[in-house]
């Protein structure tokens, strides 16, 4: 089952929706579901969504809806250096920071950092940003864990953890500036629920970047290559923390463009995760 946020001509307000097997969006707002985060906090989410799916609610063809980012109140955080490829890439950015990345890959405690508040997350079709003061910008296609207020993993979505590699490589203390800026986080299009970690680890993550209609980079990895377990990552995120409206945790990237590649304005980034869907965004300078 796949949940989303959307708006349409018949319902111009951002509303929770359920993707039907026919490919329509079931408008859950008519059933009194006021927010996606509230729905995700249900005691028995699968039973709640199954009940909603059986109701005679208004349906909107997917082609007639604008699908938004699947977060309305949740904070977004990110884990880093969870793939061996990511560790190598981060070490290549700078000799100054190489030892830190090497150590965190093997350490008990993962790297976890704040990424975005809900209102700054961009959704499908919106622009993702590259910093005007950066010269080496890349997308990072990632599986994202969706957590409820109790810290339970209730679903998964696709994410783009945009990164300014030259800024981070200059000094490890610049990580927030390299990772947290306007339009630096994209999520969507759907939240897939009712899938176990074992099931999600069978998925693949792919990325395709087009420039002027020509493909300039593509890559693929497997969710199974994430070193740490999902409960381990979620557990560290929730230590000495509370998320009354839930949270989203990006799980790191296993696809890294070559060191001579950087994004350009107008590039189209397509991130697809089997089992979730395709997140498409255009690059713009911010």
BADO-590091 format. One record per residue: x, y, z of N, C-alpha, C, O in turn; residue in one letter. Coordinates in pm, whole numbers, plus 32768, in hexadecimal, padded with zeros to 4 digits. Example, Ala and Ser with C-alpha at 12.3 -4.5 7.8 and 13.67 -1.06 7.14 Angstrom:
<atoms>
85277DC7830C84CE7E3E830C85287EB6830C85907EB4834EA
85057F1F82C485577F9682CA850A80038313853D80728324S
</atoms>
This chain:
<atoms>
80547F8980008000800080008058807C800080C080808040X
802A80E27FB6807B815C7FA8802881D77FCE7FBA81EB7F9BX
805F82288028801F82A480538066831B801380D883107FE7X
8021838B800D805D84047FD480198480800B7FB784778055X
805084F37FE6800D85747FF87FF885AC7F6D804E859E7F15X
7F8685ED7F587F67861E7ED27F0986947EDA7ED186B47F43X
7EF986D47E697E8C87337E567E5B87247DC77EA286F07D71X
7DE187537DAF7DA587447D2B7D4387B67D147D2C88087D6DX
7D0987BB7C9E7CA888237C7F7C2E88187CDA7BF4887D7D00X
7C08879D7CFD7B9387897D537BB5879A7DE67B5C87AE7E39X
7C3687917E087C6387A07E937CE887EB7E927D5287AC7E91X
7CE488707E927D5F88BF7E847DB888C17F007E2888F47EFAX
7D88888B7F717DD7888C7FEB7E2A880E7FF57DFA87A37FD2X
7EA7881780257EF9879F80377EB0873A80907E8A875A8101X
7E9D86C2805C7E4D865E80A27E8F85D5809C7EDA85B9803EX
7E73858080FF7EA684F780FA7E5A84A580927DE184B68080X
7EA2844D804F7E6383F97FEB7E99836B7FEF7F0483518027X
7E4E830F7FB37E7682847FA97E72825C7F167E0C826D7ED3X
7EE282287EE47EE781FC7E597E9E81777E4D7EC181177E91X
7E3A81717DF67DEC80F77DE57E30809B7D807E8C80C37D3AX
7E02801E7D7B7E3B7FBF7D1D7E1D7FE87C8D7E627FBE7C30X
7DB480397C7B7D9380697BF57DE880E07BCB7DE3810B7B58X
7E3681177C297E8C81887C087E4D820E7C257E8282757BFBX
7DDC82107C6B7D9E828E7C957DCC82B17D237E04825D7D6AX
7DB3832D7D4B7DCE83567DD47D4A83627E1F7CF183AB7DF5X
7D3F831A7E8B7CCA83207EE07CDC83947F417D3D83967F8DX
7C8083F37F407C8A846A7F957C60844780237BEA8436803FX
7CC3843C807C7CA7841281057C738482815D7C43846981CCX
7C7C84FE812E7C4D856D81817BB7856581987B84859481FEX
7B70852A81397ADF851C81497ABA84BB81B97A4884BA81E8X
7B1B846981E37B04840C82517B35844482D57B3B83FD833AX
7B5784C482D57B82850583507C1684F8836E7C42851A83DCX
7C6584C8830E7CF684BF831F7D2F854A83027D308575828FX
7D5C858D83687D85861983587E17862A832D7E3A868F82F0X
7E6B85C9834C7EF785D583267F33854B83137F0684E9834FX
7F9A854482C07FDE84C582A9802784988327802884218347X
806384F6836F80AB84D283E9804D84968451807384398498X
7FD384CB845B7F71849484BA7F48840784937F3983B084E8X
7F3583F184117F11836C83E17F80830883FF7F668298842BX
7FFD833183E5807082D883FC808082B6848F80C3825484B1X
8043830584E6804D82ED85777FE1828E85A97FD782778622X
7F928258854F7F2881FA85787F63818385C27FD1815585A2X
7F19815286267F4880E086747F5B8065861B7FBE801D862AX
7EFF804D85C17F0A7FE1855E7EF9801F84D57E8A802684A0X
7F68804B849C7F638096841F7F29804383AD7ED580748361X
7F547FC783A07F257F7383327E8D7F6083387E497F6982D2X
7E597F4783B07DC97F3683BF7D7E7FB783A17D147FB58363X
7DB6802683CD7D7780A883B57D7180C6831F7D0A80F282EDX
7DDF80AF82D97DE180CC82497D87806B81FD7D448092819DX
7D857FEE82267D2C7F8D81E67C9A7FB781F47C4B7FA98196X
7C777FE9826A7BEF801982807BCF808F82257B64809581E9X
7C2D80ED821A7C18816181C47C0C813981317BBE817380E6X
7C5B80D581097C5880A8807D7BD1806F80567BAC80727FE0X
7B87803D80B77B058002809A7A928064809B7A20803E8084X
7AAE80E280B77A42814580BE7A2A818680347A84818E7FE2X
79AE81B3801D798C81F17F9B79B982847F97796682DE7F92X
7A3B829A7F997A7183217F987A8C83507F0A7A9483017EADX
7A9783D37EFC7AAF840E7E787B3783E37E417B9B83E17E89X
7B3983C07DC07BB383957D7D7BDF83FE7D177B8C84367CCFX
7C5E84167D137C9784747CB37CFC84297C5D7D5683EB7C95X
7CF1842D7BD97D5783ED7B857DE184267BA57DF0849F7BB6X
7E4383D07BAC7EC983FC7BD17EFA846A7B747F3F84C77BA0X
7ED884627AF57F0584C67A947EC8854F7AAC7EFD85B37A7CX
7E5A85557AF77E1785D37B127E3B860C7B9B7E0786747BC3X
7E9485C87BE37EBB85F47C687F4B86277C667F9C85FB7C16X
7F6886847CC17FF286B07CD88020866B7D587FF0868A7DC6X
807E860E7D4980B085C57DBD811B861A7E028178864B7DC2X
810D862C7E858167867F7ED381C886287F2281BF85AE7F1FX
822486677F68827D861A7FC0822885D4802A81C6860E8059X
824B855A805081F7850E80AE8214852D8140820E84D58196X
823385AA815D824585D681E781F5865681FC81F386AD81A5X
81B48661826E816B86DC828B8198871D830D818F8796831CX
81C986CC836C81F6870383EC827786C1841E82B286F0847FX
82A2865683DF8313860984108399864F83F583AA8690838EX
83F68640845284808669843884C2860283DE849D858C83DEX
8524862F8390857085D4833B860185D383698640863D8376X
8636855B838386C0854883AB870484EB834786C284B282F0X
878584DD835287CE848982F38840843F8337887F84738393X
885883C6830A88CB837783358931837682C3890C8372824EX
89B0837A82E88A19837C82838A78830882918A7E82C682F9X
8AC482EF82278B2D828982258AF48200824C8B2E81B9829EX
8A8381DD82128A46815B822D8A6280F681BF8A4B807F81D2X
8A948124814E8AC280CE80E08B5A80D980D68B93814380F3X
8B9B806E80AE8C2C807380998C4F80DA802E8CB38121803BX
8BFC80E47FC48C1881467F5A8C1181D47F8F8C6082297F65X
8BB581EF7FE98BAB827380248C25829480788C5883048075X
8C55823180C38CCC824881148D42827080BB8D8982CF80D9X
8D558226804E8DC582437FF48DB882CD7FB58E1A83157FA8X
8D3D82F17F8F8D2883747F508D4383E57FB18D8284487F8DX
8D1583D7802C8D298441808E8DBE844E80B08DEE84BC80C9X
8E0683DF80B18E9583E580CB8EE0842680578F488465806CX
8EAB84187FDD8EEA84557F688ED984EC7F668F2585327F23X
8E74851F7FAE8E5B85AF7FAD8ECF85FE7FE98EEE866C7FBDX
8F0E85C5804F8F73861180978FC985B680ED8F9585628137X
904D85C680E490A7857E813E908F85A881CE90A3855B822CX
9062862581DF904C865D82648FE2860D82B08FED85FA8329X
8F7A85DE82688F09859D82AA8F08850682988EB084C282CDX
8F6884D0824D8F63844382278F5E83E682A08F11838782A2X
8FAF840283048FB483AA83798F2E83A583C18F05833B83F0X
8EEB841683CB8E6A841B84108E0383C283CB8DBA8379840DX
8DFD83C683468D9D837582FD8DBF82E183048D66828D830DX
8E3F82C283018E6A8238830C8E4181FE83938E13818D839CX
8E53824D83FC8E33821E84838D9D820E84988D7381AD84D8X
8D4D826A84658CBD826484818C7D81EE84398C1981B98468X
8CB481C483C88C7D815183808C8580D383D68C2C807E83D2X
8CF180C784238D06805084778CD3806285068CCB80008550X
8CB180DC852D8C8D80F785B98C0380C185DC8BB180A68585X
8BED80B0865D8B698086868C8B0280F286718A9380D48645X
8B268171868B8ACA81E186798ACF821285E98B3B823285B7X
8A5D821A85A48A5D824C851A8A6482E485148A4D83288578X
8A828317849F8A7783A8848789E483C8846E89A6838E8415X
89AC842384BB8923845084A8892184E784B4895A851F8512X
88DF8529845788DA85BB845A884F85EB842E880785A683E7X
882D8662845A87AE86A0843687B386CC83A4881986FE8375X
874586B7835C874086DA82CE86DC874982AE86FF87A9826AX
865F873F82DF85FB87A282B6857F879C830E855D87338345X
853D880F831B84B588118352845587F582DF84788805826AX
83DC87CD8300837D879F829C836188088230835A87E881B9X
83508886825B832888EC81FA8395890F8196837989538132X
841188E381AD847E88FE8151849D888880F584F6889080A0X
845588198106846987A580B0841F87BA802D83AC87E5802DX
8460879D7FBD841F87A87F3B83ED871F7F10842586B87F35X
838387207EC1834686A47E94835F86897E0283B086CD7DC3X
831A86267DCA832A86047D3D830A867A7CE282A786C07CF7X
835E868F7C7F834786F97C1E837A87827C47838087DC7BF3X
83A087937CC583D488137CF3846A881B7CD984A987B77CB8X
84A288937CE9853288A57CD58580887D7D51855B889F7DC1X
85EE88337D3C8650881E7DA686C188827D9086DB88AC7D20X
870588A77DFE876489157DF587F588EC7DF7881C88897E35X
8846893B7DB088D689377DC0890189C27DEF88D08A287DBFX
895E89C47E4D89878A427E8989D18A997E238A1F8A677DD3X
89B68B1B7E2989FB8B797DD18A8E8B877DF38ADE8BAE7D9EX
8AB48B657E708B408B747E998B8B8AEF7E9A8BF68AE47ED6X
8B528A897E588B948A067E4F8BB589E77DBD8B718A147D61X
8C1E89987DAA8C4B89747D238C3A88E07D058C4388B77C91X
8C23888E7D6C8C1B87FD7D588B9E87CC7D9E8B9F87B37E17X
8B3187BE7D528AAE879D7D888A7D87187D4F8A8687017CD7X
8A4986C37DA68A1986407D7A8995861D7DBE8979864C7E2DX
894585CA7D7C88CF85917DBE88F785117E06895A84D27DE2X
88AB84EC7E6B88C4846F7EB1884084237EBD87EE84437F12X
882B83BE7E6887AF83707E6D87AE83137EE4880C82C67EF9X
874283197F34874182CF7FB286B682987FD3865082D57FB3X
86B782268013863E81F48053862A824280D5868A825A811EX
85AF826980F1859182B2816C8530826181C184CA822F8190X
85518255824184F9821282A18495827882D784BB82E882F9X
8418825282DF83AF82A88316838B827583A08361820283B0X
839A82C98405838282A38491830782EC84C882EC835E84A3X
82BE82A98520825182EC85658285832B85E682FD832A8600X
822C83628637825583AA86AF8294834D871782D9837B8773X
827B82CA870982B3826A8769833A8232873B837481DD877DX
8369826386CA83E98235869583E081B486458446817B8621X
8366818686288353810D85D98364812D8544833881968516X
83A380D484FA83AE80E48469832B80B4842C830A803E8433X
82E1811183F0825C80F083BC825680F4832381F080D082E9X
82C2811F82E382C08125825183458152821983A681698261X
8346815E819483C08184814D839D81E280DA833381D6809DX
83F7824080BE83E78296804A846F82AB800A84D582808040X
847082EC7F9684EC83087F4F851A83967F6D84C883F07F7DX
859D83A97F7485D1842C7F95864A84527F43869283FD7F0EX
865F84D57F3886D7850D7EFA8718856A7F6086E585D67F7DX
878A853F7F9487D5858A7FF8884085DB7FAE88B485B17FA6X
8818864E7F78887486A07F2A88ED86CA7F7E88E286E47FF5X
896286CF7F3C89DE86E57F878A4187397F378A5187267EBFX
8A8287977F7C8AEE87E77F428B7387A97F708BA287C57FDEX
8BAE87577F1B8C2187087F468C9E875D7F5C8CF1873B7FB0X
8CAD87CA7F128D24881C7F268D2088647FAD8D8888747FEDX
8CAA888F7FD78C9E88D380588CB9887180CA8D0288918128X
8C7E87FA80C18C98879681298D29876B812A8D6487578194X
8D64875C80B38DEE873180AA8E52879780DF8EBF8773810BX
8E2C881680D98E86887F810B8E9C887381A08F0C888681D1X
8E31885281E98E3C8844827A8DC287F782AA8D51881B8289X
8DD7878E82F78D6A873B83298D03878B83788C8D8766837DX
8D2F87F883B68CD4884B84058C72889983AC8C1288D483DEX
8C898898832A8C2E88DB82CD8BBD887F829F8B6F88A58247X
8BB2880882D88B4C87A882AE8ABF87E582AC8A7787D0824AX
8A94882F83148A0C8867830E89F688C28295898A88C3825AX
8A5D8910826F8A4D896881FB8A4C891881788A0C89408117X
8A9388A881778A95885580FF8A15880580ED89F487DC807EX
89CD87F0815B895A8797815788D487DC8170886C87AC8141X
88D3884A81B98856888881E5884C891581AC8888897381E0X
87FF8923814287E989A581048766899E80B68726893680B2X
873F8A0A807A86BF8A11803586B589A67FC8870E899A7F73X
864989597FCA862C88F37F64869688867F5D86B0884E7EF3X
86D488697FCF873C88027FD2870687767FEB875287157FE9X
8685876B8003864A86E9802385CA86D47FD2856F87277FD6X
85C586667F8A854B86407F41851F85B77F708571855E7F87X
849B85A57F7E846285267FA883E785067F5583A085607F29X
83CE84847F3F8354845C7EFB836D83EB7E9783D983B07E96X
830B83CD7E448286840A7E44822683CC7EAC81C4840B7ED4X
824483507ED681E8830A7F2F823182D67FAA82AB82CB7FADX
81E282B5801182128269808381D881DD8077815E81CB807BX
822E817B8068820180F0806281F980B880EF825A80C0813BX
8189807F8112817780468198815C7FB0818B813F7F7E811EX
81677F6B81FC81487EDC81FE81B57E8381C6819A7E1181A0X
82317EB681C082A27E68818C830A7E5981FB832C7EBB823DX
833D7DE1820E83A27DC78274842A7DF88245843D7E1981D0X
848A7DFE82A385127E22827B85497DBD8216858C7DE481B6X
852D7D3E822B855D7CD881CD85257CF28141856B7CE180DDX
84A77D19813B846C7D3880B984A97DB2807884C67DB28001X
84BE7E1B80C984F97E97809485887E81806685B67EC38009X
85D07E2580A6865A7E0B808086667DC27FFA86D57DB07FC6X
85F77D9A7FC285F77D5F7F3C85E97DC97ECF85F77DAB7E59X
85CE7E467EF785BC7EB17E9686417EE27E5E86AB7ECD7E99X
86387F227DEB86AC7F657DAE86947FFC7DAC8622802A7DA8X
870180477DAF86FD80D97DA7874A81017D2A87BD80D97D18X
870B814F7CD3874F817B7C59874282117C4886E6824F7C7CX
87A082497BFE879E82D87BE187C482EF7B50881A82AA7B1AX
8782834F7B1287A183787A88879F84107A84873D844E7AADX
880A844B7A54881484DD7A48881C850079B5887284CE796CX
87C28558798887C0858378FD87E0861878F587B58667794AX
882B863E788F885086C97878883486EB77E5887186B3778BX
87D6874777D087B187687747877A86F276FB878D86E77682X
8735869B774186FA86267700875885B176ED8731854A76B7X
87D685C17718883A85577709885E851F77928878856C77EFX
8861849C779E8886845E781D891B84737837896E845177E2X
893D84AB78AD89C984C778CC89FD847279408A7684697954X
89A48434798B89CF83D979F5895D837D7A1988E983A67A1EX
898082FF7A34891E82A07A68896682407AC589DD82267AB6X
891E820C7B23895881AD7B8188ED81637BCB8878818A7BCCX
891480F77C0A88B580A47C5488FB80607CC88972803F7CC1X
88B1804A7D3288E37FFF7DA488707FAF7DDE87FE7FB97DB0X
888E7F5F7E4288287F0D7E8388177F397F1488797F577F59X
879C7F3B7F4287827F5E7FCE87CA7EFB802A87EE7F1E809BX
87DD7E827FFC88217E1C804D88AF7E42807188EA7E0780CCX
88EA7EA4802B89737ECD804489807F2E80BA89EF7F4F80E2X
89107F5A80F289177FB08169894E7F5D81DC89177EF481FDX
89BA7F8D82188A017F3E827D89AF7F2982FB89AB7EBA8330X
89707F90832A892A7F8A83AB88987F648399885D7F7D8330X
885F7F25840187D27F0083FB877C7F7D840A87A87FE2843FX
87017F7483DA86A77FE683E48686800884768689807E849AX
86677FA584CB864E7FC6855886C78004859C86B9805885F5X
87407FDC857387B8801785AD87BF80AB858C87D980FD85E5X
87AA80CF850E87AE815B84E7874081AB852B875982178561X
86C68175852A865681BB856A866C81C786008649822C863DX
86A68161863C86BF816486CB872181D086F4870D82148759X
878C81E086A587EB824A86C487AD82D486AE87C8833086FAX
875982E3864887168362863186C1838986A986BC83FE86D0X
867E832786E5861F83448750865E834987DA86198365883BX
86DF833087E58721833A8867872083CB889887488426884FX
86F383DF891186EF8465894E86A684C988F486C5854088F5X
8646849988A785F884EC884C856484CC885D854084658895X
85108524882E848285068823844E854687A3847685B4877EX
83F384FF876183BA852D86E48322852186ED82E984BE86BDX
82DF8582872A824F8577874181FE856E86C1818B854286C4X
82378597865181F0858E85D18233852B85728212852784FBX
828E84DC85A682D4847B8553834F84B78511836D852D8524X
8395846584C68410849184848429843D840883EF83D283F7X
8480847083B384AF8426833D854684208346858884848362X
857E83A9832F860F839783388645836182B4862A82EE8290X
869183B4826D86D8838881F68748832882218787833E8288X
876082C081D387B8825482008840825181BB888881ED81C7X
886582BA817388E882BD813388E1829380A0887F82598073X
894B82B38058894C82977FC889B682327FA38A22822E7FDEX
899581DF7F4089F5817F7F0B8A15819A7E7A8A59814A7E39X
89E3820B7E4589FF82317DBA8A3E82BC7DBB89FE831C7DE5X
8AB982C67D8D8B0283457D8F8B3983617D048B83830E7CCEX
8B1883D47CC78B5183F67C458BE984027C4C8C1F84147CB9X
8C2E83F87BDA8CC084077BDA8CE984917C0B8C9B84F07C08X
8D66849B7C378D9585177C748D99858D7C158DA186007C43X
8D9585757B938D9685E57B348D0886117B0E8CF786647AB5X
8CA485D97B518C1885FC7B318BE0865D7B968BF5864C7C0FX
8B9A86C27B678B4D871A7BBE8ACA873D7B798AC487477AFFX
8A6287507BC889E087757B9189E288017B558A3188567B7FX
898B88187AF4897C889A7AB588E988C17AB68892886B7AB8X
88CD89457AB6884289707AB187FB89357A388831893279C9X
878189077A4D873388CC79E28740883579D886F187F67992X
87A287FA7A1D87AD87687A1E872D872B7A5886EF87647AB3X
870686BA7A23869286717A5786C485F47A9D870785A07A61X
86A285E77B1D86CE85777B708657851A7B8785EF85437BBCX
8669849D7B5F860084387B70863483CB7BCE869483857BAEX
85F583BF7C42861A835A7CA585A682F77CB08534831E7CCBX
85C582797C9C855C82127CA2858281A77D0785F481797D0AX
852381817D59853481117DB684C480AE7D9A844E80CF7DA7X
84EB80347D7484857FCE7D5C84377FB87DDC84727FAB7E48X
83B57FB47DD183627FA77E48832C802B7E7982D2802E7ECDX
8363809B7E478333811F7E72830381717DFA828E81977DF4X
835B818C7D9B833981DE7D2883AF82347CFE8420821C7D29X
839382987CAA83FC82EB7C7183EC837D7C9F838183B77C95X
845983B57CD1845E84407CFD84AB848F7C95852084747C7CX
846984F07C5784A5853E7BE984AB85D27C108446860B7C3AX
851F860D7C048531869B7C24859186DB7BC285E886987B89X
8581875E7BAF85DB87AD7B5B863587FF7BB4860B882E7C1DX
86B2880E7B8A871788557BDA871188EB7BBF870389167B4DX
871D893B7C2C872089CC7C2187858A037C85879B89C67CEEX
87C28A757C66881E8AB67CC287CE8AFE7D2C876D8B437D0DX
87F78AF07DAB87AF8B337E1888118B8A7E6787E98BCC7EC7X
</atoms>
